[in-house]
Amino acid sequence: MHTTRARIAAGALTAAVVVGLTSCASAGGGAPARGGGFEGRGPINYVAGKDVSGTFRGVVDQWNREHPDEKVTFVELPEQSDQQRQQHIQNAQTRSDANAVIALDVVWTAEFAANRWIEPLPEEQFPLDQTLPPVVEGAKYRGVLYAAPAWADGGLLFYRTDLLAEAGIDKPPTTWARLRSQCGQVLALPNAAGMSCYAGQFEKYEGLTVNFAEAVQSAGGAIVDENGKPTVDTPQAKRGLDFLVDGFKSGLIPRPAITFQEEQGRQAFQKGQLVFHRQWPYQHALASKTDGSSAVAGKFDVAPLPGADGPGSSSLGGWNLAVSSFAKNKATALDFVKYMTSAQRQRQNLEAASLAPTYTSLYDDPELVRAFPYLPTLKASIMTAQPRPRVVRYGDAAGAIQDEAYAALTGVKSSEAALADLQGRLDKITGGR
């Protein structure tokens, strides 16, 4: 979902989730649930998706200066999260010891933990009580901590403050109806000539899972119910999917957006081509640059996602760091996880790249709120976010969602047919629950 940030970030199934973190406690304490240990020190590989922000190489370089005998090599995977997951799985299935610390989308925890591809972490070394509760619910599997969150994510509505003001609009939309209405007002302006209204992530990849889930949730539906039973063949789910389908049909969403992942949409928004854009918070820093790369610097703000009858609900996004079960030098790996996910590093990541922290204290820091006025909105987004289905067969579930949602968006199937087919596929994948 998200590029290396995000992504993707709906529903709720077998939980697997998250953690708070510590600064730099020593490794080795606390035996993993399987009876293994975090032993061995020396060089390791840190494997994550493409460093779009350029932030993580600097952190790795800093670690290497401070730990010359335990050097970390940063191995970049493709930007698309689906491809990252496949490469992680291939590495795990061959029991390769090449990768020690791996970055995982929050929804992958159950799959990797159930297959014993990652080590349980010593929970007492991670201050879970200092972390946003929904994030803590994303790094555990069956009550055991398996990953430490590096950053959180919540979907936000980026909007053009200058154009809304010019159209006489004093606040961003809280409903889909208001979104349509405001688009009509703004696009009638001479200064909005050639612009489009709204976009999100609609290419057939994890971002579509996120955007579909958010639409369903924001219409009062859910991909699965509280017992984990798929519930997508419902009026609420249809209302959510119809918002997207009708958006493409009516031109509310521009036709090229069917190919949008995070970066394509970001570039469109930064070039001044969109009035509204559903995006992760990392876009804020890039769109605010005054070096000529952004045409909207100082001309935008963020708001909660709109919904059918009021504010909508984001998918819970974010990325966690886990230790491979097959790694060498696991003591070094555990220390590096703590280093990368400490409050100090998360503050640096926020300041450098608008990456959402997981520590509650960073959202409440007056200095940070002055520098990043959107933090209260982002915190609210994360606190009300819903997890995508966390199942051992997550890849199959996400693939089914993407297939059927994409078929509806492109007109291959009606919303009714796509949701009925999706219900049947998810029932088989989850065993009907």
C-alpha positions as CSV (number, residue, x, y, z in Angstrom):
1,M,0.0,0.0,0.0
2,H,1.7,2.9,0.3
3,T,5.1,3.3,-1.1
4,T,7.6,2.8,1.6
5,R,5.4,4.7,3.8
6,A,2.6,3.8,3.9
7,R,0.5,2.0,2.7
8,I,-1.3,1.0,3.3
9,A,-2.9,1.2,5.6
10,A,-9.3,-1.8,6.7
11,G,-11.5,-4.1,8.3
12,A,-10.3,-6.3,11.1
13,L,-9.5,-10.0,11.3
14,T,-7.0,-12.0,13.2
15,A,-5.0,-9.3,14.8
16,A,-1.4,-8.9,14.6
17,V,0.1,-5.8,15.9
18,V,2.4,-3.3,17.2
19,V,4.4,-1.8,19.7
20,G,5.8,1.1,21.4
21,L,9.5,1.5,21.5
22,T,12.4,2.3,23.5
23,S,15.4,4.4,22.7
24,C,18.4,2.2,23.0
25,A,18.1,-0.6,25.5
26,S,20.7,-3.4,25.4
27,A,19.9,-6.4,23.3
28,G,19.7,-10.0,24.4
29,G,17.3,-9.7,27.3
30,G,14.0,-11.5,27.3
31,A,13.7,-14.9,25.6
32,P,11.5,-15.2,22.6
33,A,8.4,-17.3,22.8
34,R,9.9,-20.1,20.8
35,G,12.8,-20.4,23.2
36,G,15.4,-18.9,20.9
37,G,17.7,-16.0,21.8
38,F,19.1,-12.7,20.4
39,E,22.7,-13.7,20.2
40,G,25.6,-12.8,18.0
41,R,27.0,-9.4,17.1
42,G,28.5,-8.2,13.8
43,P,27.4,-6.8,10.4
44,I,23.8,-7.1,9.4
45,N,21.5,-6.1,6.5
46,Y,18.5,-3.8,6.9
47,V,16.0,-4.5,4.2
48,A,13.2,-2.0,3.3
49,G,11.4,-0.4,0.4
50,K,12.7,2.5,-1.6
51,D,13.8,5.4,0.6
52,V,11.7,8.0,-1.2
53,S,12.3,10.6,1.5
54,G,16.1,10.0,1.7
55,T,15.8,9.8,5.5
56,F,16.8,6.3,6.3
57,R,20.2,6.2,4.7
58,G,21.3,9.0,7.0
59,V,20.1,7.1,10.1
60,V,22.0,4.0,8.9
61,D,25.1,6.1,8.4
62,Q,24.8,7.5,11.9
63,W,24.4,4.0,13.3
64,N,27.5,2.9,11.4
65,R,29.6,5.8,12.8
66,E,28.5,4.9,16.3
67,H,28.9,1.1,15.9
68,P,31.9,0.5,13.6
69,D,32.1,-3.2,14.5
70,E,28.4,-3.8,13.8
71,K,27.9,-2.2,10.4
72,V,24.5,-2.1,8.8
73,T,24.0,-2.3,5.1
74,F,20.8,-0.8,3.8
75,V,19.2,-3.0,1.1
76,E,16.5,-1.2,-0.8
77,L,13.6,-3.1,-2.3
78,P,11.2,-1.8,-5.0
79,E,8.9,1.1,-4.0
80,Q,5.7,-1.0,-4.4
81,S,4.8,-2.7,-1.1
82,D,3.3,-5.8,-2.9
83,Q,6.7,-6.4,-4.5
84,Q,8.5,-5.9,-1.2
85,R,6.3,-8.5,0.5
86,Q,7.0,-11.1,-2.2
87,Q,10.8,-10.6,-1.9
88,H,10.6,-10.9,1.9
89,I,8.6,-14.1,1.5
90,Q,11.0,-15.6,-1.0
91,N,13.9,-14.9,1.3
92,A,12.0,-16.5,4.2
93,Q,11.0,-19.6,2.3
94,T,14.6,-20.3,1.4
95,R,15.6,-19.7,5.1
96,S,18.2,-17.2,3.9
97,D,20.3,-15.5,6.6
98,A,21.0,-12.6,4.4
99,N,18.4,-10.2,5.8
100,A,18.4,-9.5,9.5
101,V,16.1,-6.5,10.1
102,I,13.1,-6.3,7.7
103,A,10.5,-3.5,7.3
104,L,6.9,-4.9,7.3
105,D,3.6,-3.2,6.4
106,V,1.5,-3.4,9.6
107,V,-0.9,-5.9,7.9
108,W,1.8,-8.5,7.3
109,T,2.5,-9.3,10.9
110,A,0.1,-12.2,11.2
111,E,1.3,-13.9,8.1
112,F,5.0,-13.6,8.9
113,A,4.5,-14.5,12.6
114,A,2.3,-17.5,11.9
115,N,4.8,-18.9,9.4
116,R,7.6,-18.4,12.0
117,W,9.6,-16.1,9.6
118,I,10.2,-13.4,12.3
119,E,11.2,-13.6,15.9
120,P,9.0,-12.7,18.9
121,L,10.5,-9.6,20.5
122,P,11.2,-9.2,24.2
123,E,8.2,-7.1,25.0
124,E,9.5,-5.7,28.3
125,Q,12.2,-3.8,26.3
126,F,9.5,-1.8,24.4
127,P,7.4,0.8,26.2
128,L,4.0,-0.1,24.8
129,D,2.3,2.3,27.2
130,Q,3.9,5.2,25.4
131,T,2.5,4.3,22.0
132,L,-0.8,5.1,20.3
133,P,-3.1,2.2,21.1
134,P,-4.2,1.4,17.5
135,V,-0.5,1.2,16.6
136,V,0.1,-1.2,19.5
137,E,-2.6,-3.4,18.1
138,G,-0.6,-3.9,14.9
139,A,2.6,-5.5,15.9
140,K,1.3,-8.4,17.9
141,Y,0.1,-11.8,16.8
142,R,-1.9,-13.8,19.3
143,G,-0.9,-11.5,22.0
144,V,2.9,-11.8,21.3
145,L,5.0,-8.8,20.2
146,Y,6.6,-9.6,16.8
147,A,7.6,-6.1,15.5
148,A,8.4,-2.6,16.5
149,P,6.7,0.3,14.7
150,A,9.0,2.6,12.8
151,W,6.3,5.0,11.9
152,A,2.5,5.1,11.8
153,D,0.2,6.3,9.0
154,G,-3.3,7.7,8.7
155,G,-5.0,8.9,5.6
156,L,-5.5,12.6,5.2
157,L,-7.4,14.8,2.8
158,F,-5.0,17.3,1.3
159,Y,-6.8,20.4,-0.1
160,R,-6.1,23.7,-1.7
161,T,-6.7,26.4,0.9
162,D,-6.2,29.2,-1.6
163,L,-8.8,28.0,-4.1
164,L,-11.4,27.1,-1.4
165,A,-11.0,30.6,0.0
166,E,-11.3,32.2,-3.5
167,A,-14.5,30.2,-4.0
168,G,-15.9,31.5,-0.7
169,I,-15.6,28.1,1.1
170,D,-14.5,28.4,4.7
171,K,-13.9,24.8,5.7
172,P,-13.0,21.5,3.9
173,P,-15.6,18.9,3.2
174,T,-16.7,16.4,5.8
175,T,-19.0,14.4,3.5
176,W,-18.8,13.1,0.0
177,A,-21.7,15.3,-1.0
178,R,-19.8,18.4,0.2
179,L,-16.7,17.2,-1.6
180,R,-18.7,17.2,-4.9
181,S,-20.3,20.5,-4.2
182,Q,-17.0,22.2,-3.3
183,C,-15.3,20.8,-6.4
184,G,-18.0,22.4,-8.5
185,Q,-17.5,25.7,-6.9
186,V,-13.7,25.6,-7.2
187,L,-13.4,24.2,-10.7
188,A,-15.6,27.1,-11.9
189,L,-12.9,29.5,-11.0
190,P,-10.6,30.9,-13.7
191,N,-7.6,30.0,-11.6
192,A,-8.7,26.3,-11.5
193,A,-8.8,25.9,-15.3
194,G,-7.6,22.5,-16.3
195,M,-7.6,21.1,-12.7
196,S,-9.3,17.9,-11.5
197,C,-11.3,17.4,-8.3
198,Y,-10.1,14.4,-6.3
199,A,-7.7,11.5,-6.5
200,G,-6.4,8.7,-4.3
201,Q,-4.5,5.5,-5.0
202,F,-6.5,3.4,-7.5
203,E,-3.9,1.3,-9.4
204,K,-4.4,-2.5,-8.8
205,Y,-1.9,-2.8,-5.8
206,E,-2.1,-2.4,-2.0
207,G,-3.1,1.2,-2.3
208,L,-6.4,0.1,-3.8
209,T,-7.0,-2.2,-0.9
210,V,-6.6,0.8,1.4
211,N,-8.8,3.2,-0.6
212,F,-11.5,0.5,-1.0
213,A,-11.4,-0.2,2.7
214,E,-11.7,3.4,3.6
215,A,-14.7,3.9,1.3
216,V,-16.5,0.9,2.8
217,Q,-15.7,2.0,6.4
218,S,-16.6,5.6,5.7
219,A,-20.1,4.4,4.5
220,G,-20.6,2.5,7.8
221,G,-19.5,-0.9,6.4
222,A,-16.6,-3.3,7.1
223,I,-14.7,-5.8,5.2
224,V,-15.1,-8.2,8.0
225,D,-17.2,-8.1,11.2
226,E,-16.0,-8.3,14.8
227,N,-15.8,-12.1,14.5
228,G,-13.7,-12.0,11.4
229,K,-16.5,-13.0,9.0
230,P,-16.3,-11.3,5.6
231,T,-19.1,-8.7,5.2
232,V,-18.6,-7.0,1.9
233,D,-21.9,-8.0,0.1
234,T,-23.9,-5.3,2.0
235,P,-25.6,-2.0,1.3
236,Q,-23.0,-0.1,3.2
237,A,-20.1,-1.6,1.2
238,K,-22.0,-0.9,-2.0
239,R,-22.5,2.7,-1.0
240,G,-18.7,3.0,-0.4
241,L,-17.7,1.3,-3.6
242,D,-20.3,3.4,-5.5
243,F,-18.6,6.6,-4.3
244,L,-15.5,5.6,-6.2
245,V,-17.2,4.0,-9.2
246,D,-19.5,7.1,-9.6
247,G,-16.5,9.3,-9.1
248,F,-14.8,7.9,-12.2
249,K,-18.0,7.9,-14.2
250,S,-18.8,11.5,-13.4
251,G,-15.3,12.9,-13.7
252,L,-15.0,13.8,-10.0
253,I,-12.0,11.5,-10.1
254,P,-9.9,12.0,-13.3
255,R,-9.6,9.0,-15.6
256,P,-5.7,9.0,-15.3
257,A,-6.1,8.4,-11.6
258,I,-6.9,4.7,-12.3
259,T,-3.1,4.4,-12.6
260,F,-2.2,6.4,-9.5
261,Q,-0.1,5.0,-6.7
262,E,1.1,7.4,-4.0
263,E,3.9,9.1,-6.0
264,Q,1.8,9.7,-9.1
265,G,-0.9,11.4,-7.0
266,R,1.6,13.4,-5.0
267,Q,3.2,14.7,-8.2
268,A,-0.2,15.7,-9.6
269,F,-1.1,17.5,-6.4
270,Q,2.3,19.3,-6.2
271,K,1.9,20.4,-9.8
272,G,-1.4,22.0,-8.9
273,Q,-3.5,19.6,-10.9
274,L,-5.8,18.5,-8.0
275,V,-8.1,20.3,-5.6
276,F,-8.3,17.4,-3.2
277,H,-6.0,14.4,-2.7
278,R,-6.3,11.4,-0.3
279,Q,-2.7,10.8,0.8
280,W,-0.4,9.7,3.7
281,P,1.3,12.5,5.7
282,Y,4.7,12.1,4.0
283,Q,3.3,14.3,1.2
284,H,3.2,17.3,3.5
285,A,6.9,17.8,3.7
286,L,7.4,17.4,0.0
287,A,4.5,19.6,-1.1
288,S,5.8,22.3,1.3
289,K,9.2,22.6,-0.3
290,T,10.0,26.1,-1.5
291,D,12.8,25.0,-3.9
292,G,10.6,25.1,-6.9
293,S,9.6,21.5,-6.8
294,S,6.1,22.3,-5.5
295,A,3.6,24.6,-7.0
296,V,1.4,24.4,-3.9
297,A,3.8,25.3,-1.1
298,G,1.9,27.4,1.4
299,K,-1.4,26.9,-0.5
300,F,-2.7,23.7,1.1
301,D,-3.7,22.2,4.4
302,V,-5.0,18.8,5.6
303,A,-8.3,17.6,7.0
304,P,-9.9,14.2,8.1
305,L,-11.1,12.1,5.2
306,P,-14.8,12.8,4.3
307,G,-17.4,10.1,4.5
308,A,-20.9,9.3,3.5
309,D,-22.7,11.2,6.2
310,G,-19.9,12.8,8.2
311,P,-16.1,12.4,8.7
312,G,-14.7,9.2,7.2
313,S,-12.4,6.6,8.6
314,S,-8.8,6.0,7.5
315,S,-7.1,2.6,7.0
316,L,-4.4,2.1,9.6
317,G,-1.1,2.4,7.8
318,G,2.5,2.3,8.9
319,W,5.6,0.1,8.9
320,N,7.2,-2.0,11.6
321,L,10.7,-3.5,11.9
322,A,11.1,-7.2,12.7
323,V,14.0,-9.5,13.1
324,S,14.2,-12.4,10.7
325,S,14.2,-15.9,12.3
326,F,17.0,-16.9,10.0
327,A,19.3,-14.0,10.7
328,K,22.8,-14.1,12.1
329,N,23.9,-11.5,14.7
330,K,20.5,-11.2,16.2
331,A,21.7,-9.2,19.2
332,T,22.9,-6.5,16.8
333,A,19.6,-6.7,14.9
334,L,17.6,-6.2,18.0
335,D,19.7,-3.2,19.1
336,F,19.3,-1.7,15.6
337,V,15.5,-2.1,15.7
338,K,15.5,-0.2,19.0
339,Y,17.7,2.5,17.5
340,M,15.6,2.9,14.4
341,T,12.3,3.0,16.3
342,S,13.3,5.2,19.3
343,A,11.5,8.4,20.1
344,Q,14.6,10.4,19.0
345,R,14.7,8.8,15.6
346,Q,10.9,9.2,15.1
347,R,11.2,12.8,15.9
348,Q,13.9,13.2,13.3
349,N,11.8,11.3,10.8
350,L,8.9,13.6,11.4
351,E,11.0,16.7,11.1
352,A,12.8,15.5,7.9
353,A,10.0,13.7,6.1
354,S,6.7,14.2,7.8
355,L,6.6,10.5,8.8
356,A,4.0,9.9,11.4
357,P,5.5,9.0,14.8
358,T,4.0,6.2,17.0
359,Y,4.8,7.9,20.4
360,T,1.8,9.8,21.9
361,S,4.2,12.3,23.4
362,L,5.4,13.5,20.0
363,Y,1.9,14.5,19.0
364,D,1.4,16.5,22.2
365,D,4.8,18.3,22.0
366,P,4.0,22.0,21.7
367,E,7.1,22.7,19.7
368,L,6.3,20.0,17.2
369,V,2.7,21.1,16.9
370,R,3.8,24.7,16.1
371,A,6.1,23.3,13.4
372,F,3.6,20.8,12.1
373,P,0.1,22.2,12.8
374,Y,-1.5,19.1,11.2
375,L,-0.4,16.8,14.0
376,P,-3.7,16.9,15.9
377,T,-5.5,16.0,12.7
378,L,-3.1,13.2,12.0
379,K,-3.4,11.9,15.5
380,A,-7.2,11.8,15.2
381,S,-6.9,10.0,11.9
382,I,-4.7,7.3,13.4
383,M,-6.8,7.0,16.6
384,T,-10.0,6.4,14.5
385,A,-8.3,4.3,11.8
386,Q,-9.4,0.7,11.1
387,P,-7.0,-2.1,10.3
388,R,-7.1,-3.8,6.9
389,P,-7.9,-7.5,7.4
390,R,-5.0,-9.1,9.2
391,V,-5.1,-12.8,8.2
392,V,-2.5,-15.4,7.6
393,R,-3.5,-15.5,4.0
394,Y,-3.4,-11.7,3.7
395,G,-1.9,-11.7,0.2
396,D,-4.8,-13.8,-1.1
397,A,-7.3,-11.5,0.6
398,A,-5.7,-8.3,-0.6
399,G,-5.5,-9.8,-4.1
400,A,-9.2,-10.6,-4.2
401,I,-10.1,-7.1,-3.0
402,Q,-7.9,-5.5,-5.6
403,D,-9.3,-7.7,-8.4
404,E,-12.9,-7.0,-7.7
405,A,-12.6,-3.3,-6.8
406,Y,-10.5,-2.6,-9.9
407,A,-13.1,-4.5,-12.0
408,A,-15.8,-2.2,-10.6
409,L,-13.8,1.0,-11.1
410,T,-13.0,0.2,-14.7
411,G,-16.5,-0.8,-15.5
412,V,-15.8,-4.5,-16.1
413,K,-18.3,-5.4,-13.4
414,S,-21.1,-3.7,-11.6
415,S,-20.6,-2.8,-8.0
416,E,-23.2,-5.5,-7.0
417,A,-21.4,-8.2,-9.0
418,A,-18.0,-7.2,-7.8
419,L,-19.0,-7.2,-4.2
420,A,-20.9,-10.5,-4.5
421,D,-17.8,-12.1,-6.1
422,L,-15.6,-10.6,-3.4
423,Q,-17.8,-12.0,-0.7
424,G,-17.4,-15.5,-2.1
425,R,-13.7,-15.3,-2.5
426,L,-13.1,-13.9,1.0
427,D,-15.4,-16.6,2.5
428,K,-13.1,-19.3,0.9
429,I,-9.9,-17.5,1.9
430,T,-11.0,-17.1,5.6
431,G,-12.8,-20.4,5.8
432,G,-16.1,-18.6,6.3
433,R,-15.1,-17.8,9.8
